[in-house]
Amino acid sequence: MGYYKQLNKSAEWLVSIQNQTNFGWGLSPGQGTSIVNTAEAVYVLSQTQSYHTEIKKGIDFIQSRLQISIDKQGNRTRYVFFALLGLIDNLDKSDVNFVNKWSEWLIKARNKDGAWGHEANDEQSLLFPTCMSLIILHRLNYKIQELETGYNWLASKVTDLGWSFGGSNQPSTTATAIAICALRNVRDADDPIFEKPKIILLQNERWATEREDHPGTLWEHSSYMWIFPAMFKLEIDPYNKTIAEGVRHINEYNCNHGWKEPSGGVTVRGQFWAVVAFEAVHMAFDPAIHPYRIESSIAQSALREPEYVNIRVHSSWSMIIPSKVYRLFTYSLLTVSFIAFLGIHRLANLLNRWFDFGVAIIFFVAVYFLVQKRKTLFSNSFWGYLFTIVAVLSFIDLVFDYSVKQIFEFITEKINQWSINQQK
């Protein structure tokens, strides 16, 4: 599967740029290490089920640096919930006292309204720190009753169409997805609060990033990192067209080091964004419900990965094949058709030319059908030149009864005559 190939590339790159002094990660090679980027790197490496030594060193960095960062840069909640995010899949490698201490710190960092701000007890509750805190504490098995005021605050901030960053009345698809990921911990997928937000997710066509000012940084929120998990939490079918388009979009960021950011740079957070999105896709597929043979009524509109082509067959099923195989098969048919049209095999004195013409027509029709199914796989200029040559030579053959064989013999004779004259 393409995702796991890219995941391995991403992991290899992350290991290669791990700081060998403190064993943390910065945003990109050469940048200073941070708790947030280290947590993101540890999360990605954890999905590979390998690199245990590198993961443990990253966790040790987080555990040794968190208190220092809080003391030096202020009580920033994101340092704590990202630190816990890095440890949450690796509790067997973590200090239980550290996890308990900082999860309790996060509980006490709430504002009076039960939500969280960028800094502890700053009485400026915001969507992102509230959702992240709720998600992390829920995963650490805090009871719903202990977090109820946070969930109530979040539910109160929904507008007619969804949620926004910073309290704006204009809903944001990314902010809405983040809120859904948190609120689904306590609400059913068919809860009325999700009815209209679900619509804007299904209509999403933007897979880039959104910016928000955080203390000390201009924060980038990834749309696909949040929209994929949110859609699956609302039990949207994994073959939905919007999800298929999102997968195609993320695949455009593939590179030799895993994934690029939408802006083009290769960063630790770029790997994190893609892996969170694809892990959500992976978790959404249930082998008992989504077999490898896919019902064609779903597949025809959804299977649009650039690396694959879906083929309609005369049954209730559809199948997919790699686009490279599809292209090779098409070119093979074209080659046979080209040979037959131009009578090139007449050089071997085989069947008459009208048989050739009939066979060539059949193959050209087949080629035309395959090209029309996937026009983007083939070059327009190539087809123009090819058909011009075939049309001219076929016209000469059929009208003037002068085949490619005869043209070849004529040219050969002229070359031989010229060679003899040169020798004289």
Buried (B, 14 or more C-beta within 10 A) or exposed (E): EEBEEBBEBBBBBBBEBBBEEBBBBBBBBEBEBBBBBBBBBBBBBBBBEEBEEBBBBBBBBBBEBBBEBBEEEBBBBBBBBBBBBBBBBBEEBBEEEBBEBBBEBBBEBBBEBBBBBBBBBBEEBBBBBBBBBBBBBBEBEBEEEEBEBBBEBBBEBBBEBBBBBEEEEEBBBBBBBBBBBBBBBBBEEEEEBBEBBBEBBBEBEEBBBBEBEBBEEEBBBBBBBBBBBBBBBBEBBBBBEBBBBBBBBBBEBBBEBBBBBBEEEBBBBBBBBBBBBBBBBBEBEEEEEBEEEBEBEBBBEBBBBEEBBBBEEEEEEBBBEEBEEBBEBBEEBBEBBBBBBBBBBBEEEEEEBEEBBEBBEEBBEBBBEBBEBBEEBBEEEEBEEEEEEBEEBBEBBEEEEEBBBBBBEEEEEEEEEEEEEEEE
